[in-house]
Amino acid sequence: MVTKQAAPSNRQIIQTFLKTGTISFGGWSTTAVLLEKELGSKTYRHNPVDLKVSITYGQILPGATQVAIVSNTGYQLKGFIGALLATVSYLLPAVSLVTLFAIIYFGYLQERNITDHMGGLIAALSGIILANACRIGRKHVTHPLLWALIAGVCLAQVFAHMNALLIILIFGAAGLAKSAAQTREKTV
Amino acid sequence: MIADIAHLFVISLLISSVTFGGGSQALFYQYGVLQTGWISKTDLSAVLAFGYATPGPAAFGTATFIGYKIGGIGGAVIGTIGIFIVPFLASFLAGKYLKHLLSDPRAKHFVQGIGLAAAGLVAAAAFGVITIETVGVWHIIIAATALVGSLKWNVNPLVILLAGLLVGLILL
């Protein structure tokens, strides 16, 4: 956390994160790039924020990566109040938009079955989601055989409808077991 | 309605707590569509497409969307708090008390394990959102083009979705 004298005002934090949340299309990396630019601006020249620390927390903590990055950046700027203001300001545009979409969708669009005409959009959406799966895989695969494991999870979910939560917990436990085994090897 | 909102809050907390860098789509599909029936597969596709085309966390807005369906604006607020409070508190608390987490090998391995599961689950969600009765050749071509465009050239999701919509309206 930066010193009290150098801490930015609440208004500055709100403006910065509201702006970032409004233009942050395309995942956490865009958010990180935008924040880097904002934190390098005149407003924050006296506030040394280590964005790498925020990004690392974003990777290892649960929930939306962007939120963890933004929350930790806000914390570095002004403690708890900074984290709270940064998170709320960052999420406000997205949450407002999705609420507006829900109002329109459940009020007008759903009854008209507009999704019947959205075959192309849904196909494109599945392509984007599949691309995301590949990105997540690339980040965590350390051996080519692990891709087969990923494919196995996918097939188990699609065809056997295995419980997603159970799969996640099993893989997390396997990761911890691997870590313990490596520690034992080093000790021996 | 209040019981449903409370249930959504708990499910949102749960989804948020076990999602490390991806996989929330699959969990929303499991809990929001299959187990509770709060929204249909088509509704999920619609909100995910909207999420990818707008700023902010793409899939997590589903909690807000479901919250609105169940309990109006109040439900949307509760769903939103449920899904975002975990990373907010975790990040704040980790920054204050758990700095050693950054260099803990157990955290790295735990996240790697979950990351592998998440990749498979997100891929499964890609098939799960297909709500079209008959998947034809053009659907596969559009999906494959979107996949390559996003992965190889990092094309903006909004552009991909609009192009998919347009091509679909013309050809399908």
HADDOCK unambig.tbl for C-alpha pairs under 7 A between the chains (distance, minus, plus):
assign (segid A and resid 21 and name CA) (segid B and resid 55 and name CA) 6.55 0.50 0.50
assign (segid A and resid 21 and name CA) (segid B and resid 56 and name CA) 6.02 0.50 0.50
assign (segid A and resid 22 and name CA) (segid B and resid 55 and name CA) 6.10 0.50 0.50
assign (segid A and resid 23 and name CA) (segid B and resid 55 and name CA) 6.00 0.50 0.50
assign (segid A and resid 24 and name CA) (segid B and resid 55 and name CA) 4.92 0.50 0.50
assign (segid A and resid 24 and name CA) (segid B and resid 56 and name CA) 5.84 0.50 0.50
assign (segid A and resid 25 and name CA) (segid B and resid 54 and name CA) 6.27 0.50 0.50
assign (segid A and resid 25 and name CA) (segid B and resid 55 and name CA) 4.25 0.50 0.50
assign (segid A and resid 25 and name CA) (segid B and resid 56 and name CA) 6.32 0.50 0.50
assign (segid A and resid 26 and name CA) (segid B and resid 156 and name CA) 6.79 0.50 0.50
assign (segid A and resid 26 and name CA) (segid B and resid 157 and name CA) 6.93 0.50 0.50
assign (segid A and resid 27 and name CA) (segid B and resid 57 and name CA) 6.57 0.50 0.50
assign (segid A and resid 56 and name CA) (segid B and resid 102 and name CA) 6.88 0.50 0.50
assign (segid A and resid 57 and name CA) (segid B and resid 91 and name CA) 6.54 0.50 0.50
assign (segid A and resid 59 and name CA) (segid B and resid 20 and name CA) 6.98 0.50 0.50
assign (segid A and resid 59 and name CA) (segid B and resid 21 and name CA) 6.45 0.50 0.50
assign (segid A and resid 60 and name CA) (segid B and resid 20 and name CA) 6.83 0.50 0.50
assign (segid A and resid 60 and name CA) (segid B and resid 107 and name CA) 6.73 0.50 0.50
assign (segid A and resid 60 and name CA) (segid B and resid 111 and name CA) 6.14 0.50 0.50
assign (segid A and resid 61 and name CA) (segid B and resid 20 and name CA) 6.48 0.50 0.50
assign (segid A and resid 61 and name CA) (segid B and resid 87 and name CA) 6.71 0.50 0.50
assign (segid A and resid 61 and name CA) (segid B and resid 90 and name CA) 6.62 0.50 0.50
assign (segid A and resid 61 and name CA) (segid B and resid 91 and name CA) 6.94 0.50 0.50
assign (segid A and resid 62 and name CA) (segid B and resid 16 and name CA) 6.25 0.50 0.50
assign (segid A and resid 62 and name CA) (segid B and resid 17 and name CA) 5.18 0.50 0.50
assign (segid A and resid 62 and name CA) (segid B and resid 18 and name CA) 6.06 0.50 0.50
assign (segid A and resid 62 and name CA) (segid B and resid 19 and name CA) 5.41 0.50 0.50
assign (segid A and resid 62 and name CA) (segid B and resid 20 and name CA) 4.86 0.50 0.50
assign (segid A and resid 62 and name CA) (segid B and resid 87 and name CA) 5.77 0.50 0.50
assign (segid A and resid 63 and name CA) (segid B and resid 16 and name CA) 4.32 0.50 0.50
assign (segid A and resid 63 and name CA) (segid B and resid 17 and name CA) 5.88 0.50 0.50
assign (segid A and resid 63 and name CA) (segid B and resid 19 and name CA) 5.20 0.50 0.50
assign (segid A and resid 63 and name CA) (segid B and resid 20 and name CA) 6.00 0.50 0.50
assign (segid A and resid 63 and name CA) (segid B and resid 86 and name CA) 6.31 0.50 0.50
assign (segid A and resid 63 and name CA) (segid B and resid 87 and name CA) 4.91 0.50 0.50
assign (segid A and resid 64 and name CA) (segid B and resid 21 and name CA) 6.91 0.50 0.50
assign (segid A and resid 64 and name CA) (segid B and resid 57 and name CA) 6.55 0.50 0.50
assign (segid A and resid 64 and name CA) (segid B and resid 87 and name CA) 6.33 0.50 0.50
assign (segid A and resid 65 and name CA) (segid B and resid 21 and name CA) 6.07 0.50 0.50
assign (segid A and resid 66 and name CA) (segid B and resid 57 and name CA) 6.63 0.50 0.50
assign (segid A and resid 67 and name CA) (segid B and resid 87 and name CA) 6.08 0.50 0.50
assign (segid A and resid 67 and name CA) (segid B and resid 88 and name CA) 6.25 0.50 0.50
assign (segid A and resid 68 and name CA) (segid B and resid 87 and name CA) 5.01 0.50 0.50
assign (segid A and resid 68 and name CA) (segid B and resid 88 and name CA) 5.71 0.50 0.50
assign (segid A and resid 68 and name CA) (segid B and resid 91 and name CA) 5.19 0.50 0.50
assign (segid A and resid 71 and name CA) (segid B and resid 88 and name CA) 5.59 0.50 0.50
assign (segid A and resid 71 and name CA) (segid B and resid 91 and name CA) 6.17 0.50 0.50
assign (segid A and resid 71 and name CA) (segid B and resid 92 and name CA) 6.44 0.50 0.50
assign (segid A and resid 72 and name CA) (segid B and resid 91 and name CA) 5.45 0.50 0.50
assign (segid A and resid 72 and name CA) (segid B and resid 92 and name CA) 5.79 0.50 0.50
assign (segid A and resid 72 and name CA) (segid B and resid 95 and name CA) 6.51 0.50 0.50
assign (segid A and resid 75 and name CA) (segid B and resid 92 and name CA) 6.43 0.50 0.50
assign (segid A and resid 83 and name CA) (segid B and resid 92 and name CA) 6.88 0.50 0.50
assign (segid A and resid 91 and name CA) (segid B and resid 56 and name CA) 6.73 0.50 0.50
assign (segid A and resid 94 and name CA) (segid B and resid 54 and name CA) 6.95 0.50 0.50
assign (segid A and resid 94 and name CA) (segid B and resid 55 and name CA) 5.85 0.50 0.50
assign (segid A and resid 94 and name CA) (segid B and resid 56 and name CA) 5.43 0.50 0.50
assign (segid A and resid 95 and name CA) (segid B and resid 61 and name CA) 6.62 0.50 0.50
assign (segid A and resid 98 and name CA) (segid B and resid 61 and name CA) 6.33 0.50 0.50
assign (segid A and resid 98 and name CA) (segid B and resid 65 and name CA) 6.53 0.50 0.50
assign (segid A and resid 99 and name CA) (segid B and resid 64 and name CA) 6.62 0.50 0.50
assign (segid A and resid 99 and name CA) (segid B and resid 65 and name CA) 6.36 0.50 0.50
assign (segid A and resid 99 and name CA) (segid B and resid 76 and name CA) 6.98 0.50 0.50
assign (segid A and resid 102 and name CA) (segid B and resid 65 and name CA) 5.57 0.50 0.50
assign (segid A and resid 102 and name CA) (segid B and resid 68 and name CA) 6.58 0.50 0.50
assign (segid A and resid 117 and name CA) (segid B and resid 169 and name CA) 6.75 0.50 0.50
assign (segid A and resid 118 and name CA) (segid B and resid 165 and name CA) 6.09 0.50 0.50
assign (segid A and resid 118 and name CA) (segid B and resid 168 and name CA) 6.79 0.50 0.50
assign (segid A and resid 119 and name CA) (segid B and resid 132 and name CA) 6.23 0.50 0.50
assign (segid A and resid 119 and name CA) (segid B and resid 168 and name CA) 5.89 0.50 0.50
assign (segid A and resid 120 and name CA) (segid B and resid 139 and name CA) 6.34 0.50 0.50
assign (segid A and resid 120 and name CA) (segid B and resid 142 and name CA) 6.73 0.50 0.50
assign (segid A and resid 120 and name CA) (segid B and resid 164 and name CA) 4.67 0.50 0.50
assign (segid A and resid 120 and name CA) (segid B and resid 165 and name CA) 4.82 0.50 0.50
assign (segid A and resid 120 and name CA) (segid B and resid 167 and name CA) 6.27 0.50 0.50
assign (segid A and resid 120 and name CA) (segid B and resid 168 and name CA) 3.76 0.50 0.50
assign (segid A and resid 120 and name CA) (segid B and resid 169 and name CA) 6.97 0.50 0.50
assign (segid A and resid 121 and name CA) (segid B and resid 161 and name CA) 5.44 0.50 0.50
assign (segid A and resid 121 and name CA) (segid B and resid 164 and name CA) 4.64 0.50 0.50
assign (segid A and resid 121 and name CA) (segid B and resid 165 and name CA) 4.23 0.50 0.50
assign (segid A and resid 121 and name CA) (segid B and resid 168 and name CA) 6.79 0.50 0.50
assign (segid A and resid 122 and name CA) (segid B and resid 45 and name CA) 6.75 0.50 0.50
assign (segid A and resid 122 and name CA) (segid B and resid 130 and name CA) 6.40 0.50 0.50
assign (segid A and resid 123 and name CA) (segid B and resid 130 and name CA) 6.89 0.50 0.50
assign (segid A and resid 123 and name CA) (segid B and resid 139 and name CA) 5.43 0.50 0.50
assign (segid A and resid 123 and name CA) (segid B and resid 142 and name CA) 5.99 0.50 0.50
assign (segid A and resid 123 and name CA) (segid B and resid 143 and name CA) 4.80 0.50 0.50
assign (segid A and resid 124 and name CA) (segid B and resid 142 and name CA) 5.73 0.50 0.50
assign (segid A and resid 124 and name CA) (segid B and resid 143 and name CA) 4.73 0.50 0.50
assign (segid A and resid 124 and name CA) (segid B and resid 146 and name CA) 5.28 0.50 0.50
assign (segid A and resid 124 and name CA) (segid B and resid 160 and name CA) 6.57 0.50 0.50
assign (segid A and resid 124 and name CA) (segid B and resid 161 and name CA) 5.75 0.50 0.50
assign (segid A and resid 124 and name CA) (segid B and resid 164 and name CA) 5.28 0.50 0.50
assign (segid A and resid 125 and name CA) (segid B and resid 49 and name CA) 6.03 0.50 0.50
assign (segid A and resid 125 and name CA) (segid B and resid 161 and name CA) 6.50 0.50 0.50
assign (segid A and resid 126 and name CA) (segid B and resid 126 and name CA) 4.42 0.50 0.50
assign (segid A and resid 126 and name CA) (segid B and resid 127 and name CA) 6.56 0.50 0.50
assign (segid A and resid 126 and name CA) (segid B and resid 129 and name CA) 6.64 0.50 0.50
assign (segid A and resid 126 and name CA) (segid B and resid 130 and name CA) 6.98 0.50 0.50
assign (segid A and resid 126 and name CA) (segid B and resid 143 and name CA) 6.14 0.50 0.50
assign (segid A and resid 127 and name CA) (segid B and resid 143 and name CA) 4.32 0.50 0.50
assign (segid A and resid 127 and name CA) (segid B and resid 144 and name CA) 6.00 0.50 0.50
assign (segid A and resid 127 and name CA) (segid B and resid 146 and name CA) 4.86 0.50 0.50
assign (segid A and resid 127 and name CA) (segid B and resid 147 and name CA) 4.29 0.50 0.50
assign (segid A and resid 128 and name CA) (segid B and resid 146 and name CA) 5.92 0.50 0.50
assign (segid A and resid 128 and name CA) (segid B and resid 147 and name CA) 5.49 0.50 0.50
assign (segid A and resid 128 and name CA) (segid B and resid 150 and name CA) 6.26 0.50 0.50
assign (segid A and resid 129 and name CA) (segid B and resid 122 and name CA) 6.71 0.50 0.50
assign (segid A and resid 129 and name CA) (segid B and resid 123 and name CA) 6.80 0.50 0.50
assign (segid A and resid 129 and name CA) (segid B and resid 126 and name CA) 5.30 0.50 0.50
assign (segid A and resid 130 and name CA) (segid B and resid 122 and name CA) 6.95 0.50 0.50
assign (segid A and resid 130 and name CA) (segid B and resid 123 and name CA) 5.11 0.50 0.50
assign (segid A and resid 130 and name CA) (segid B and resid 126 and name CA) 5.58 0.50 0.50
assign (segid A and resid 130 and name CA) (segid B and resid 147 and name CA) 6.44 0.50 0.50
assign (segid A and resid 131 and name CA) (segid B and resid 147 and name CA) 5.17 0.50 0.50
assign (segid A and resid 131 and name CA) (segid B and resid 150 and name CA) 6.25 0.50 0.50
assign (segid A and resid 131 and name CA) (segid B and resid 151 and name CA) 5.44 0.50 0.50
assign (segid A and resid 133 and name CA) (segid B and resid 119 and name CA) 4.55 0.50 0.50
assign (segid A and resid 133 and name CA) (segid B and resid 120 and name CA) 6.82 0.50 0.50
assign (segid A and resid 133 and name CA) (segid B and resid 122 and name CA) 5.24 0.50 0.50
assign (segid A and resid 133 and name CA) (segid B and resid 123 and name CA) 5.24 0.50 0.50
assign (segid A and resid 134 and name CA) (segid B and resid 119 and name CA) 6.73 0.50 0.50
assign (segid A and resid 136 and name CA) (segid B and resid 115 and name CA) 6.57 0.50 0.50
assign (segid A and resid 136 and name CA) (segid B and resid 119 and name CA) 5.39 0.50 0.50
assign (segid A and resid 137 and name CA) (segid B and resid 116 and name CA) 6.07 0.50 0.50
assign (segid A and resid 137 and name CA) (segid B and resid 119 and name CA) 5.19 0.50 0.50
assign (segid A and resid 140 and name CA) (segid B and resid 112 and name CA) 5.38 0.50 0.50
assign (segid A and resid 140 and name CA) (segid B and resid 115 and name CA) 5.97 0.50 0.50
assign (segid A and resid 140 and name CA) (segid B and resid 116 and name CA) 6.22 0.50 0.50
assign (segid A and resid 150 and name CA) (segid B and resid 116 and name CA) 5.93 0.50 0.50
assign (segid A and resid 150 and name CA) (segid B and resid 117 and name CA) 6.44 0.50 0.50
assign (segid A and resid 150 and name CA) (segid B and resid 119 and name CA) 6.27 0.50 0.50
assign (segid A and resid 150 and name CA) (segid B and resid 120 and name CA) 4.52 0.50 0.50
assign (segid A and resid 151 and name CA) (segid B and resid 120 and name CA) 5.97 0.50 0.50
assign (segid A and resid 153 and name CA) (segid B and resid 117 and name CA) 6.47 0.50 0.50
assign (segid A and resid 153 and name CA) (segid B and resid 120 and name CA) 4.91 0.50 0.50
assign (segid A and resid 153 and name CA) (segid B and resid 121 and name CA) 6.50 0.50 0.50
assign (segid A and resid 154 and name CA) (segid B and resid 120 and name CA) 4.37 0.50 0.50
assign (segid A and resid 154 and name CA) (segid B and resid 121 and name CA) 5.54 0.50 0.50
assign (segid A and resid 154 and name CA) (segid B and resid 123 and name CA) 5.96 0.50 0.50
assign (segid A and resid 154 and name CA) (segid B and resid 124 and name CA) 4.78 0.50 0.50
assign (segid A and resid 157 and name CA) (segid B and resid 121 and name CA) 6.85 0.50 0.50
assign (segid A and resid 157 and name CA) (segid B and resid 124 and name CA) 6.16 0.50 0.50
assign (segid A and resid 158 and name CA) (segid B and resid 124 and name CA) 5.62 0.50 0.50
assign (segid A and resid 164 and name CA) (segid B and resid 26 and name CA) 6.90 0.50 0.50
assign (segid A and resid 164 and name CA) (segid B and resid 27 and name CA) 6.24 0.50 0.50
assign (segid A and resid 167 and name CA) (segid B and resid 117 and name CA) 6.53 0.50 0.50
assign (segid A and resid 168 and name CA) (segid B and resid 114 and name CA) 5.56 0.50 0.50
assign (segid A and resid 168 and name CA) (segid B and resid 117 and name CA) 5.62 0.50 0.50
assign (segid A and resid 171 and name CA) (segid B and resid 113 and name CA) 4.76 0.50 0.50
assign (segid A and resid 171 and name CA) (segid B and resid 114 and name CA) 5.29 0.50 0.50
assign (segid A and resid 171 and name CA) (segid B and resid 117 and name CA) 6.16 0.50 0.50
assign (segid A and resid 172 and name CA) (segid B and resid 110 and name CA) 4.91 0.50 0.50
assign (segid A and resid 172 and name CA) (segid B and resid 111 and name CA) 6.77 0.50 0.50
assign (segid A and resid 172 and name CA) (segid B and resid 113 and name CA) 4.84 0.50 0.50
assign (segid A and resid 172 and name CA) (segid B and resid 114 and name CA) 4.83 0.50 0.50
assign (segid A and resid 173 and name CA) (segid B and resid 110 and name CA) 6.91 0.50 0.50
assign (segid A and resid 174 and name CA) (segid B and resid 113 and name CA) 6.37 0.50 0.50
assign (segid A and resid 175 and name CA) (segid B and resid 109 and name CA) 4.70 0.50 0.50
assign (segid A and resid 175 and name CA) (segid B and resid 110 and name CA) 4.47 0.50 0.50
assign (segid A and resid 175 and name CA) (segid B and resid 112 and name CA) 6.53 0.50 0.50
assign (segid A and resid 175 and name CA) (segid B and resid 113 and name CA) 4.54 0.50 0.50
assign (segid A and resid 176 and name CA) (segid B and resid 106 and name CA) 5.88 0.50 0.50
assign (segid A and resid 176 and name CA) (segid B and resid 109 and name CA) 5.94 0.50 0.50
assign (segid A and resid 176 and name CA) (segid B and resid 110 and name CA) 5.20 0.50 0.50
assign (segid A and resid 179 and name CA) (segid B and resid 105 and name CA) 6.77 0.50 0.50
assign (segid A and resid 179 and name CA) (segid B and resid 106 and name CA) 5.52 0.50 0.50
assign (segid A and resid 179 and name CA) (segid B and resid 109 and name CA) 5.90 0.50 0.50
